Amino acid sequence: RPKRGPQPEKQINRQALASLLAHLHEQRAKFFDGSPAIASLGQLPGNTFVEAIAVIAAHHASWLRAIEDWKPRSHSSSRQFASLLRHLFVQFDDMPLFFDVVWFSGWTKQAADRRSWYLHVGRGQNIRTCNLPITFTKKMSHHFMHAPNNLTIEEALRWGQVHGLGGDERLARATFGTRLTESFDHDDFWSTVIRWFASHPMLDRAHIGPIVDYLHYQRFVSGHAFVAPGNREETAPPQPNLSMKGRTPEVLLRRVNEWHRTLANDNRHQVRQWQSFGINGFEFVEGSQQNGTAKRWTIRELLSSNSLTCEGRQMKHCVASYASSCARGHCSIWTMEVESKEGITKTVTIEVRNATRQICQVRGKANRLPTEKERQVIQRWAESAELRLATYI
């Protein structure tokens, strides 16, 4: 029995579950090996076909057709399951494939809410009339329903919003891995930011993440002022009324760079330490020592605000601003270095979302994107440490 989640998920219909399992077994459906249903999600709770079948049984009242009428028409387990979902819950067979992930997200309230979206759309209703975290227009709804199949729900929401506000695929993908797909808070402000990005299509999309971090820090992150020994008071964010009106890319990028330099030289960011989340580091050696081509790649976690500050100073980006998120365990920051006969060189800084074990951001010096070689090494690390690499990296 699930322990969390709103009605109707608090109680599984045992008769429905029994008939569902019996029919799937009779049809030799490939749902019973216990392996992750969505490989990119790894070993997250709920990410098996068997667990998803229990969730389907909890929604027995929403079945549109009898389970006995379903027959598998593919040898692929994922295609079989997509077919099963559409047979039971989708009236017109127009459900995007990325939406299926909601059935593998466990019993949390958020997962249950998103399954309610699936059922709502499956009955032929518009996604706009769901209780979404952001307000959708007709255009946004259209683009959401046609988002690429490999996106997460959060990414698909931003995909629809970005296109609806005049952006394109490059801008939508540039928002992935930023705070904009971690949270939908303060969307009245962030929608103006997206409009601003869309109105400046020649802005290098590599700057999107750093600009989002800067705007978040200036408008929403409170500070602390020391008023007496052992006593400090919370202060307002630097620019709580910041807006995008009248801003030019040139001036905004200059402010972002000034903020980076301030972070690199601010001693207040050099006192916090935190425990490792428990993800394994990485070492990989290639080439030959004899002919001088040997290279040793290492990936290690940064566990203090001092190390983040040093990383940001050397790599010329804003990773020092992630100290609070690291201390809370929300994310972890890693540095990748390569050692050769010329010495040790920093290559990229990596952000991992701890809860989902997803590598969500990789940036080199001055926020450049990773090279293909660096990405290959990170992929090796992901496989050895049971992490998943975001598709947009």
Residue, then its C-alpha position, 0 to 999 in steps of 0.5 A: r500500500p502506498k504511504r504518500g499521495p492524495q486520493p485516489e492513490k492511497q488505496i490500491n484496488r486489489q481486485a483490479l491489481a489481480s486482474l491486471l497482473a493475471h492478464l499481463h502474465e497471460q499475454r507474456a508482457k515484459f514487465f516483470d524483471g525488476s530492472p529500471a523501466i526508464a534507464s536514464l532515471g536509474q534506481l529511483p523509487g517507482n522506476t520499475f514496470v511492476e511498481a507502475i502497474a500498482v499505480i495503474a491499479a490505484h487508478h482503476a476507476s479511470w480506466l477507459r477500456a477493459i484490460e482484457d481487450w489489450k494485446p501487446r503488439s511489440h517485443s519492446s517492454s517500453r512500447q508495450f507499456a506505452s500501449l497499455l497506458r494508452h489503452l487504459f487511459v487515453q481516449f484519442d491516442d494523442m498522448p506524448l511519450f515523454f508524459d509516460v514518466v509520471w507512472f514511474s515517479g513513485w508515490t509522492k504528492q508531486a508524482a500523483d498530481r502529475r498523473s492527474w494531468y495525464l488522466h485529464v489530458g487522456r480524457g481529451q481535456n487540455i493541459r491548460t486546465c490542469n493545476l500547472p505551476i505556470t500559466f499556459t497559453k494555447k500556444m504553450s499548450h500546443h508546444f508542450m504536447h509536441a515536445p521531444n520524447n526524451l524530455t522530463i516533465e519540467e523540461a517539457l513545461r519550459w519547452g512549451q513556455v519558451h516557444g509560447l513566449g517567442g523563443d526557439e529550440r536553442l533557447a528552450r534547451a539552454t534553460f535545461g539544467t538551470r534553476l528554471t527547470e528546478s523550480f517554477d517559483h516566481d514565474d511572473f518574473w521568470s516569464t519576463v526573463i524568458r521574453w527578454f532572452a527571446s527578444h535577443p536571439m543573437l545572445d550566445r546561449a552559453h550565457i543563459g545559465p550564468i544570467v539566470d544564476y545572477l538574476h536569481y541571486q540579485r532578486f531572491v537570495s537574502g544576505h546576512a549582516f553581522v550586528a554583534p559578535g555571534n549575532r547576525e541578521e537577515t538582510a534583503p536581497p541585493q535587488p528585490n525589485l530588479s526587472m528586465k525592462g530596458r536592459t541590454p545584453e552588453v550591460l547585463l553581461r558586464r554585471v554578471n562578470e562583476w558579480h563573478r569577481t565579487l564572489a571570487n573575492d568575498n571572504r564571507h563565502q569561504v567559511r562553510q563546509w559540508q559532508s559528501f552526499g556519497i557519490n563516488g569520484f572518478e579516475f581514468v587513465e589513458g594513453s601510454q607512459q612510455n611514449g609520453t601520451a599518458k593522461r590521468w583524468t580525475i573528478r572530485e567533489l568540492l566540499s567547502s565554500n572556499s573550494l567553490t570560490c577557488e574553482g570559480r576564480q580559476m574557471k571564471h564562472c559563478v559556481a561560488s554562488y552554489a555554496s548554500s545549495c551544496a550545504r543543504g544537500h540539494c546539489s553537489i559540485w565537482t571539478m574535473e582535471v586532467e594530468s599529463k606530462e605538461g602538468i595538471t589542468k582544470t577542464v570543467t566544473i560539474e553540477v549534480r542534482n543529488a536527489t535524482r543523481q542527474i548530471c545537470q550542468v557542465r561548464g568549462k572556463a568562462n562558461r564554455l560548453p564541454t568538449e566531446k572528449e570531456r563529455q566522454v569522460i563524464q559519461r564513463w564517470a556517470e556509468s561507474a557512479e550510477l549517475r544519469l547524464a542529462t540529454y542536453i549536455 
